[in-house]
Amino acid sequence: MFTKHFILLISVILIVFLTSIQSKGQVVDSFTLNIGDAAPKIEISKWLKCTPLHSFEPGKLYVIEFWPTWCKPCIASMPHLSEFARNHANEISVISIAVYEKNMPLNKIQKFVDSMGNRMDFSVAVDKNQQMVENWLQATGNTAIPKIFIINEHGQIAWFGHPYYLDSVVAKIMNHQWDIQKASAEVKMQRHLNKFIDSIQTAFFDYAQAFNDSEINVLQNQYHVTNLFANSKKPDKVLFYMNKFIQQEPGIKYDEYIVMKKLQALIKINMQEALEYAKEILNLPPDKVPASAIILVLKNNQSKYKFSQEMNAIGAEAYEIYIKHIIYPDLVHTLKYYHEMTEFYWLAKNKDQAIDSEINAIRILKNHPDFSESTLALYNDKLMFYEKTDCQ
């Protein structure tokens, strides 16, 4: 049974985040640029390669990419973008704009572009005055890079997002299968959900401040606000909050933050319910599964709780999904994930998969230019153990 003090705390938390959220279903949108809007002006400090673009011509498609020289994922995506530009040379103009280069001399940016050769086989410019950053990137409310904008034949923003999705979106646009109104509504809803999640996190933070909750105050000094209550000794409280928030806004039901908090709480309350909840999450479409949330919770609790064979299999499946959706595997230490996944497969009594995972980890490690011999020895010892030992 909840105490009066606890009910009061719930009321405070609900008030905090509800004051920043309008009525259910209504989108809170303070951003100035969305899909369907007219594309802002092109404002360039200097063109570094190919033909300058000063305005968008009616009837033509454009792809605008944003990147800086220090962004490894941006550079990794350029060969594919070059191939895309060559394949669509007659239909689409591709322009790549260097941003966030305030302290980088123009001649060094030019040198970098020249060194890329046909790996940057499109028009390239630089924005030293932050005009494109402010009017394009910041205006969408998400300044993450690399980022691509697609401008349609009417001069509208047809889409913006990660280069990984460029081909599939362009194919729909060119086949007249792209629903720009639907895409716009999805962006607005995602902004609303993000704001809702931010409000939840702020509510927990304000709760700690207002009531001097020592447990949370200690945590807030050690972790980012998104990890508040991660190690709470009151899992029933966390679960109650999360279910209340989902009831208020069903769209956050499978948000990574919500899944992490609910799964953590359920593990402490009822392991069988935790297992069923994890299964529910993994039954989502693969690209919608917040696999990292499951991995984080299970990995952090593996030594404390003796997970069942089935729960360890859930952990291994989460790793598989996560690894398959790494966009730039060459830039990420995937060997670490394969090595960690091995342990889950082993505890799930799946010896063959455990061995395969460790072999993959060793293969990736050996291909790394400056791999550690001690790490290789550790991985090899683990592999030998798995090969010679039967799962218990």
N, C-alpha and C positions, 0 to 999 in steps of 0.2 A: 504494500500500500504506500502511495506517495504522501509525503509529509506536506504540511501547509507551506513550509519554506520551499520545497521542491516545486509545488504548483506555482508559487510566486515567481520562481526562477524561470519556469516555462513561459509564463505570461510575459516576462521581460524580454526573453529571447524572441518570442513571436512578434512582439511589438517592434523590436529593433529592426527585424528584417521586413516586416509587413509595411512599415512606413516608407521603405525604399522601393516597394513593389506596388504597382497599381492593381486594379481588380483582376481577378483570375482570367487568363486568356488575352488580356490586353498587353501589347508589347511596349516595353519601355525603350525608346530609341532616341538617344541623344547624339547619335552619330550623323555625319553630314553626307556620307556617300554610301550608296548601296547598289546592288544589281538592279538594272533598269534605269538608273540615272544617266544623264548625259555625261560623257567622259570629260574630265577637267582638261584644261589646256596643257600642251606640251611646253615645258619651260626648262630649257637645257643650257648649261654653262658652256659646254663644248661638245661637238661631235667628234668622236675618235675613229670611227670606221664606217664606211659605206655612205649611203645617201641620207642626208638630214631630212627629218620630218618636222613640219611646222604646224600641220593641222590634219585632221582625219577626213579623208575624202568619202563622200556618200557612196554606198555600194561596195565598199572594200572592208575586209576584215583585218584586224590588227591584234598582235600579241605584244604586250608590254611587260618586260621582265625587270625586276629590281634585284640588285645584288651589290655587294662590296667585294673588294679584292681579298679580304681576310676571311670570307665565308666559305668554308670547305664544302658544305652541301650545295652551295650555289655553283661552285666550280665543278663539282661532280655532276651536276645536272646539265652543264653546258654542251657536252658532246651530243646528248640526245636532243637538246633544243636546236642545235645546228642541223642535225639530221632532219628534224621536223621542218625547219625553215627551208631546207633544200627540197624536201618532198612536197611542200606547199608553196613553192616560190611563185607560182602563177595566181594563187588565191589569197595568200596571207602575207602581210609584212610583219616581220619580227624585229622588235627594237629592245635592246638590253641597256638599262640605265644604271650606272654605278651610283650608289648612294652611301650615306654614312662615311664619307671619305673626306671630312673636313680637314684633317691633318695630313692627308696624303697628297703630295705634289702631283700636279697634272701629268708631268712627264713620267712619273713612276706608274701611274695608272695606264698611260699610253703604252709604256714598255710592257706592262703585264698583258694588255690586249694584244699587242703585236706578238708576244711569245706564245699566245694560245693558237695562233694560226687558224686553220679551218675548224678548230674546236670551238671557235666563236665565229661561226659563219653567218653572221647577221649584223644589222646596224647596231653600233654601240655609241653611247653618249655618257656624259657624267653630269650629275646635279650637285654642284658645290654650294649652291645657295639654299638648299633644303626646300625649294619650292615644290618639287615633285613629292618629297617625303611628306610635307604638310598637306598638300592638296590631294594626294592619292593614298599613301599608306596610312598616315595618321587619321585621315578622314574616314577610313573604314573601321577604325577602332582596334585594328590589329596590325602592328608594325613588324610582324615576324617575316623573316626572309629565309630562303628565296620566296618570292611571291610573283604571281603572274596575273595580269588583267587581260581579258579578251574584250575587244571593242567590236561590236557588230556593224553591219552595213548602214545602220541608222545613227551611228555615232554614240550608241548606248553602251554602258558596261554590261556585257552579257554574263560575265562570271569573273570572280577573282578567287585565288587560292594557291595551293602548292603545285609546282610544275608536274608533279607525279600524275595529276589528274588531267593534264592538258589534252592529251590525245582523245580521251573518251568524251570530254566536253565538246571539243571542236568537231568531232564526228557527228554528234547530235545536232550541233548548230548548222553544219553544212548540209545535213540531211533533213533540216527543218523539223527536228524532233525535240528541240530545246524549248522548254517552258520557262520563259524569263520571269513571268509573274510568280510561278511556283518557287523558282530559285531565290527570288527576292524575299518571298515570305519565309523560306527556310532560314535565310541569313538573319532576318529579324527575330525569328523565334529562337535561334541559337544565341543571339545577343541577349535576349530576355532570360533564357535559362542560365547563361553565364552570370548575369547580374543577380539572379536568384541565388545561385551557389555562392557568389561573393557575399551576398547579404547573410547567408547562413554562417559563413566563416567569420564575418564581422560580428554576428550575434554572439557566437561563442567567445570571441575576444572581449566584447563589451560585458558579457556575463561575468567573466573572470575579473574585469576591472571593477565592476559595480559591487560585486559581492565578495571580492578578495578571496576567491576560491584558491587556496594554496596549491592544490594539486595542479590546477590549470595554469596558475601563474608560474609554477616551476617549469611546466612544459613549454609555455610560450617563450621562455627565455632560451630554450634549447632547440626548438623547432620552428619552422615556418607556421603561420597561422593555420594552414590547411591540415597540419598534423595535430592540432589540438584534440585532446581526448583519445589520441592514438593508443595510449597506454592506460586509459582511465580504469580505475577500480570500480566504476559504476556503469557497467555495460548496459544494464537495463535502462539507465537514463539516456545513453547514447542512442539505443535502439528506439526508444520512445520518441526522441527528437527527430530522428531520421524518418520514421514513419509519418510523423506529423507533417514534416516538410514535403514528403512525397504526396500526401493527401492534399496539401495545398497546391502543389504544382506537379502533376503526374509526369511531366516531361523530364524531370530530373531523376526518375526512378533508376536508370542505369548509368547515371553519371559516375565517373571514376571516383570522385570524392565520396559520394553516397555509398557506392558499392564497398569501398574500402572500410568505411565506418560501420556499415551494417555487418559485413562479414567478420570484422574484428570482434564486434559485440556478440554475435551469434556463437562464435567459437568459444567465448567465455561462458555463455549461457547454456547453449544446447548444441552439442557437436553434430547431431543428426540434422537439426534444422540448418546449421551452417553448411553441411554437405548438400542438402537439397537446394539451398539458396545458390551455392556455387554452380550446381548443375543448371539451374535456371539461367544463370548468367552465360554459361558456355553454350546454351541452346540458342542464343541470339545469333544473327548473321555474323560471320567471322569478322567483318570489318567494323562491327558495332560492339564487339566484346571488349570491355575494359580489362584486358588481360593483365596489364601492369598492376592493377589494383589487387587482383587475386594473387599474383606472384609476390607482391610486397607483403601482404598479410600472411600468407602461408610460409614464406621464407623466414619472416621475423618470428613466427610462432612454432617453427618446426622442432626446435630443441626443447621448447617448454611443454608442448603437448605431443602425445604420441598419436599422430594422425593414423587413421585407418588406411588400409591398402587403397580403398576407393578414393579417399581424400588426396592421397599422394598422386594417384592417377589424374585427378583434377588438376593438381599443380603442374604435372608434366604436360597436360593438354594446353594449359594456359601458356606455358613456355613455347610450345609449338606454334600457337597462334601468334604470340608476340614476335617470335623470330621471323615468321613468314611475312609480317607486316612492317618489318624494318625497311625503310625506303632506301637508305644508303648503307648496306651491310659492310662495305669496305671502310666506312668511317666510324663504325661502332664495334666495340669489342664483343662480337657475337660469340667468340670462344668462351667468354665468361658465362653467357646464357646457356650454351650447350653443356658446359661443365656443371652448372647448377642444376640443369634439367636432368642430368644423369642421376643425381641423388634421388630425385623424385621418382624416376622410373625404377630405380633399384628398390626403393621402399614400397613401390607399387607391385613388386615382384615381377617386373617385366625386364628380365635379364638381357634379352636381345636388344631391346631399345636402349637400355642403359649403356651397353657396349657401343652401339652405333653413335650415341650422343657423345660419348667420350672420344671416340675415334674422330668425329667431326671437330671437336674442340682441339684435338692434337693437330689435325690437318690445318686448321685455320692458324693455329699458333706457329707452326713451322713456316707458313707462308708470310708471316709477319717479318719485316726486314730486321727488326731489332728485338726478337723474342728472347725471353729469359730462359736460360738453361735450367735454372732451378724450378721454374714453373713447368717446363717440359718434363722434367724428372718426376715432379709431383703428379702430373696428369698420366704419365706412363705407369707409375706405380698404381694409380687408381684403376687404370685399365686392366693391368695384370690381376689385380684383386678381383675385379668383376669377372674376368675370364676364368679364373680358377675356383671361384666360390659360388656355391648355390644360394639362391635367394631363400632366406629363412621366412 
